[in-house]
Amino acid sequence: MARNKHIRPADVQGIVSIIRNWSDEKMTWDAVCDESELILGYRPGRQGLSAHAAVQEAFSARKSGLKGDPPPRTALPSSLAAAAHRLASKDAEIREVKLLNEKLNEQFAIWLYNATVVGKLTLDQLNLPPPVIDRQRTGGKK
């Protein structure tokens, strides 16, 4: 079977996920190629996988992580209630981080706009709010 089929970006992300969640102590390109067959429907070659930067980086990072100290084992919750509580707290933390990320993206958009309007800027100039755009006006005279 031909190994030089095109690997789509969604498939690359799936392969990266397989590598990140690798549970065996030993990881080889052959083993990754075998696991990738579940996603792709064919067994890719090592060169085909390593040609994708994301796969190569994930493999290198995971391989170096396996050579070093093993990851610490987390204690499993003793009951479903404890697991549900832990998941709820993680979900809340994720929501908080997403909200913070949105606020920072808005701040950077403001800074970008202000930086393009003015040459050399101070921090106060960067933090100025952007102008309000009247979208109701068509721009023509009436």
C-alpha distance (Angstrom), angle and dihedral (degrees) to the residues before:
residue distance angle dihedral
M1 . . .
A2 3.79 . .
R3 3.77 114.1 .
N4 3.78 98.3 -166.9
K5 3.79 98.1 83.0
H6 3.78 118.1 136.1
I7 3.81 114.5 -94.9
R8 3.81 111.5 -144.2
P9 3.83 121.6 -136.6
A10 3.82 91.0 -112.3
D11 3.81 88.9 54.7
V12 3.80 90.3 48.9
Q13 3.81 89.5 55.0
G14 3.81 90.1 50.1
I15 3.80 91.3 51.4
V16 3.81 90.7 47.6
S17 3.81 88.0 52.0
I18 3.81 90.6 51.9
I19 3.80 90.2 51.6
R20 3.82 93.7 47.0
N21 3.81 91.6 51.0
W22 3.81 94.5 45.1
S23 3.78 107.7 144.5
D24 3.81 103.3 -178.2
E25 3.77 119.9 95.7
K26 3.79 91.7 -129.1
M27 3.78 122.1 52.6
T28 3.79 123.2 -175.0
W29 3.78 133.8 172.7
D30 3.81 89.5 -113.6
A31 3.79 91.0 56.0
V32 3.81 91.1 47.5
C33 3.81 90.0 49.4
D34 3.82 89.7 51.3
E35 3.82 92.0 50.7
S36 3.81 90.8 45.3
E37 3.78 89.3 60.4
L38 3.81 88.3 73.5
I39 3.80 90.1 61.3
L40 3.79 101.5 35.7
G41 3.80 101.2 37.0
Y42 3.81 90.4 -127.2
R43 3.79 134.4 59.5
P44 3.81 108.8 -101.8
G45 3.77 123.5 -153.0
R46 3.77 125.1 -110.2
Q47 3.79 91.5 -112.0
G48 3.80 91.2 52.2
L49 3.79 91.9 53.0
S50 3.78 97.3 40.6
A51 3.81 90.0 51.3
H52 3.82 87.0 74.5
A53 3.81 109.7 80.3
A54 3.81 94.2 -147.8
V55 3.82 92.2 54.0
Q56 3.82 92.3 45.5
E57 3.82 92.3 49.1
A58 3.80 93.0 47.0
F59 3.80 91.2 48.1
S60 3.81 93.2 48.7
A61 3.80 93.1 46.2
R62 3.80 93.7 47.0
K63 3.81 92.8 44.4
S64 3.81 91.8 52.2
G65 3.82 89.1 46.1
L66 3.80 90.7 53.4
K67 3.82 92.0 49.8
G68 3.80 92.6 52.4
D69 3.73 127.4 55.2
P70 3.79 114.2 -33.4
P71 3.81 113.1 -107.4
P72 3.79 112.8 -92.5
R73 3.76 114.3 -98.6
T74 3.76 113.4 -120.2
A75 3.74 119.2 -140.0
L76 3.78 112.9 -105.2
P77 3.79 116.2 -127.3
S78 3.77 114.8 -103.2
S79 3.79 94.8 -134.3
L80 3.76 143.4 17.9
A81 3.80 89.9 -107.7
A82 3.79 91.0 57.6
A83 3.81 90.5 46.9
A84 3.81 91.3 49.2
H85 3.81 90.5 49.6
R86 3.81 91.0 49.9
L87 3.81 91.0 49.1
A88 3.80 92.0 48.1
S89 3.80 91.5 52.5
K90 3.81 91.1 48.5
D91 3.82 90.3 49.4
A92 3.79 90.1 51.7
E93 3.79 90.6 49.4
I94 3.82 90.6 50.0
R95 3.81 90.8 51.2
E96 3.82 90.2 50.7
V97 3.79 92.2 50.2
K98 3.81 91.7 47.9
L99 3.81 90.5 51.3
L100 3.79 91.2 49.1
N101 3.80 89.6 48.8
E102 3.81 91.0 52.9
K103 3.82 91.2 50.1
L104 3.80 91.6 49.3
N105 3.81 91.3 48.4
E106 3.82 89.5 52.6
Q107 3.81 90.5 49.2
F108 3.79 92.1 50.2
A109 3.81 90.8 48.6
I110 3.81 89.1 54.0
W111 3.80 91.1 48.2
L112 3.79 91.1 48.4
Y113 3.79 92.3 51.4
N114 3.79 93.2 46.8
A115 3.79 92.2 45.3
T116 3.79 91.5 54.7
V117 3.82 92.7 48.8
V118 3.81 96.0 50.1
G119 3.80 128.4 36.5
K120 3.81 109.7 -142.1
L121 3.80 111.8 22.2
T122 3.76 140.6 -165.0
L123 3.80 122.5 -147.0
D124 3.83 89.9 -104.5
Q125 3.80 90.3 54.9
L126 3.80 90.6 49.5
N127 3.80 91.5 53.2
L128 3.81 95.6 53.2
P129 3.82 111.8 120.5
P130 3.81 115.9 -109.8
P131 3.81 118.1 -105.7
V132 3.79 118.6 -90.7
I133 3.79 112.4 -108.1
D134 3.79 116.2 -144.0
R135 3.80 101.4 -141.2
Q136 3.81 92.6 177.3
R137 3.78 92.3 69.1
T138 3.77 116.1 84.0
G139 3.77 93.5 -158.1
G140 3.82 95.4 -118.8
K141 3.80 126.4 111.9
K142 3.78 118.9 -104.4
